[in-house]
Amino acid sequence: MLYLDRFTSNAPVIGAKVEIEGGGVKGAAAETSPGVYAMDAVSVVPAKHPLTISIEAGDSADLLSATLDVAPPPTGVVHVHGWSEWLVWLSTGVLVLFGGALWAIRRRKQSKGVK
Protein backbone atom coordinates (compact mmCIF):
# COMPACT_ATOMS: atom_id res chain seq x y z
CA MET A 1 0.00 0.00 0.00
CA LEU A 2 1.14 3.49 -0.80
CA TYR A 3 -0.26 6.52 1.05
CA LEU A 4 -0.06 9.59 -1.17
CA ASP A 5 -0.67 13.13 0.10
CA ARG A 6 0.31 16.66 -0.82
CA PHE A 7 3.40 18.04 0.93
CA THR A 8 1.99 21.52 1.59
CA SER A 9 -1.45 20.60 2.94
CA ASN A 10 -1.22 16.87 3.80
CA ALA A 11 -4.42 16.42 1.76
CA PRO A 12 -4.77 13.04 0.02
CA VAL A 13 -3.95 12.96 -3.70
CA ILE A 14 -7.04 11.65 -5.42
CA GLY A 15 -7.13 10.15 -8.92
CA ALA A 16 -3.39 9.90 -9.44
CA LYS A 17 -1.73 7.53 -11.89
CA VAL A 18 0.83 5.51 -9.90
CA GLU A 19 3.25 3.11 -11.60
CA ILE A 20 5.78 0.95 -9.71
CA GLU A 21 8.78 -0.74 -11.28
CA GLY A 22 11.80 -2.64 -9.97
CA GLY A 23 12.78 -5.81 -8.14
CA GLY A 24 10.71 -8.02 -10.39
CA VAL A 25 7.66 -5.82 -9.85
CA LYS A 26 6.11 -3.79 -12.64
CA GLY A 27 2.60 -2.44 -12.85
CA ALA A 28 0.10 0.22 -11.96
CA ALA A 29 -1.30 0.71 -8.48
CA ALA A 30 -5.05 1.25 -8.17
CA GLU A 31 -6.66 3.71 -5.77
CA THR A 32 -8.42 1.78 -2.99
CA SER A 33 -9.57 4.83 -1.02
CA PRO A 34 -8.78 8.56 -1.23
CA GLY A 35 -4.98 8.87 -1.27
CA VAL A 36 -4.35 5.15 -0.78
CA TYR A 37 -2.95 3.11 -3.66
CA ALA A 38 -2.31 -0.63 -3.79
CA MET A 39 -0.97 -3.14 -6.28
CA ASP A 40 -1.68 -6.84 -6.52
CA ALA A 41 0.70 -8.98 -4.50
CA VAL A 42 3.61 -10.31 -6.48
CA SER A 43 5.95 -13.13 -5.52
CA VAL A 44 9.33 -11.51 -4.91
CA VAL A 45 12.60 -13.14 -3.81
CA PRO A 46 13.56 -12.23 -0.20
CA ALA A 47 16.06 -9.35 -0.45
CA LYS A 48 16.18 -5.56 -0.69
CA HIS A 49 14.88 -4.43 -4.08
CA PRO A 50 15.18 -0.86 -5.41
CA LEU A 51 11.88 0.52 -6.71
CA THR A 52 11.01 3.46 -8.94
CA ILE A 53 7.58 4.96 -8.35
CA SER A 54 6.13 7.28 -11.00
CA ILE A 55 3.22 9.52 -9.93
CA GLU A 56 1.09 11.73 -12.18
CA ALA A 57 -1.74 13.77 -10.67
CA GLY A 58 -3.27 16.47 -12.85
CA ASP A 59 -0.51 18.96 -13.75
CA SER A 60 1.92 17.48 -11.20
CA ALA A 61 4.34 14.63 -11.79
CA ASP A 62 6.95 13.10 -9.53
CA LEU A 63 9.46 10.29 -9.63
CA LEU A 64 10.31 8.59 -6.34
CA SER A 65 12.82 5.94 -5.41
CA ALA A 66 12.24 3.47 -2.59
CA THR A 67 13.48 0.13 -1.35
CA LEU A 68 11.26 -2.91 -0.98
CA ASP A 69 12.66 -5.03 1.84
CA VAL A 70 11.29 -8.58 1.66
CA ALA A 71 12.25 -10.72 4.64
CA PRO A 72 12.75 -14.46 4.27
CA PRO A 73 9.99 -16.62 5.74
CA PRO A 74 10.66 -17.86 9.28
CA THR A 75 12.03 -21.40 9.41
CA GLY A 76 12.03 -23.85 12.25
CA VAL A 77 9.96 -21.61 14.53
CA VAL A 78 7.56 -23.61 16.66
CA HIS A 79 4.90 -21.88 18.71
CA VAL A 80 5.15 -23.08 22.30
CA HIS A 81 2.49 -22.41 24.90
CA GLY A 82 4.29 -21.17 28.00
CA TRP A 83 3.09 -21.13 31.60
CA SER A 84 2.34 -17.39 31.42
CA GLU A 85 -0.20 -17.93 28.64
CA TRP A 86 -1.97 -20.62 30.67
CA LEU A 87 -1.87 -18.38 33.77
CA VAL A 88 -3.70 -15.62 31.88
CA TRP A 89 -6.42 -18.03 30.75
CA LEU A 90 -6.77 -19.54 34.22
CA SER A 91 -7.01 -16.16 35.98
CA THR A 92 -9.55 -14.94 33.40
CA GLY A 93 -11.67 -18.04 33.98
CA VAL A 94 -11.52 -17.61 37.76
CA LEU A 95 -12.56 -13.96 37.47
CA VAL A 96 -15.47 -14.83 35.20
CA LEU A 97 -16.67 -17.57 37.58
CA PHE A 98 -16.30 -15.26 40.59
CA GLY A 99 -18.22 -12.48 38.82
CA GLY A 100 -20.97 -14.90 37.80
CA ALA A 101 -21.29 -16.18 41.36
CA LEU A 102 -21.56 -12.62 42.74
CA TRP A 103 -24.18 -11.77 40.15
CA ALA A 104 -26.20 -14.92 41.03
CA ILE A 105 -26.03 -14.16 44.77
CA ARG A 106 -27.17 -10.55 44.28
CA ARG A 107 -29.95 -11.69 41.96
CA ARG A 108 -31.14 -14.24 44.52
CA LYS A 109 -31.12 -11.66 47.34
CA GLN A 110 -33.07 -9.18 45.19
CA SER A 111 -35.72 -11.75 44.28
CA LYS A 112 -36.19 -12.79 47.95
CA GLY A 113 -36.51 -9.17 49.07
CA VAL A 114 -39.31 -8.41 46.54
CA LYS A 115 -41.71 -11.10 47.86
N, C-alpha and C positions, 0 to 999 in steps of 0.2 A: 504494500500500500504506500502511496505517496500523497502526503498532505501538501497542498499547494495554496499559498496565500500571498498577498501583495506585501512587499516590504514596508511601504509607507503607512498603510492603514491596518495591516493584518487581516484584511477582508479576504475571504476565500475566492480563488480564481475559478470562475464558472465557465464551462464550455471551452476549455483549452484543448489543444491537440498535443498529446504527450506521447513521445516515442522513446523507447528504451532499447539500447543496443550494447552488447558486450558480454563476455563470459559465457558464450553459448546462448545468450538470450537476445532475441530481436523481435520487436513487435510494438503495437500501440496499446497504451493503457486506456481503459474506459473509465468514465466518471461514474462512481457508485453513489455519491452524494455530493452536495456542493463543496468543491475544493478537495475532494478525496478521489484519487485515481488508483485503479488496481489493474493488474495484468494477470492472465491465467498462469497458474503455477507451472513451472518448467523444471524438469529434472536437470540439476546442475551438479557437477562434480564438487565435492567438498574442497574448498580453497577460497582465497580472496580473489575476486574477479573485478577488474575495472569496468565501470559502466559509463556510458555517455547518454545523457537524458536531454532530449530536445523538446522545448516547450514553445508553443505558439498560441497566443491568446489575443485575438483582435489585432491591434497594431503592434503589440509587443512580442518579442521573441527572445529566447534565452537558451543557452547551451550550458548544461551542468555536467560536472564529472563527480562520480561517487564510486564507492567500493562496496560490492556485495560480498559479505563474509558468510560463507556457508560452512557450518561446523559439521564434522563427521558424526554419524549416528553413534550413540553410546553403545559400547560393547561390553558384555560380561557384567552388566549391572543388574543385580537381583534386588528386588524390593523386599526388605525384611521388616516384619512387624516387631517393633521394639516394645519394651515394657511401658514406656511413657505413653505410647499410643493406646495400649490396653487400659492404662490408668485413667486416661481421659474418658474413654467409653464407660468404664466402671463408675467413675464419679458422676458422670452425667446420668447414668441409669439410677444411681442411688438418689440423686437430687430429684429426678422425675418421680420416683416412687414416694419419696418423702413429701413432695408437694401434693401428689395425688392423695396421700393419706390425710394430710392436713385439710385439704379441700373436702374430703369425705366426712371427716369429723365435724367440721364447721357446718356442713350441709345437714348432717344428722341433728346437731344441736339446734339449728334454725327450725327444722321441721318439728321437733319436739316442743319447742317454745311456742309455736303457732297454735297448737291444739288447745 
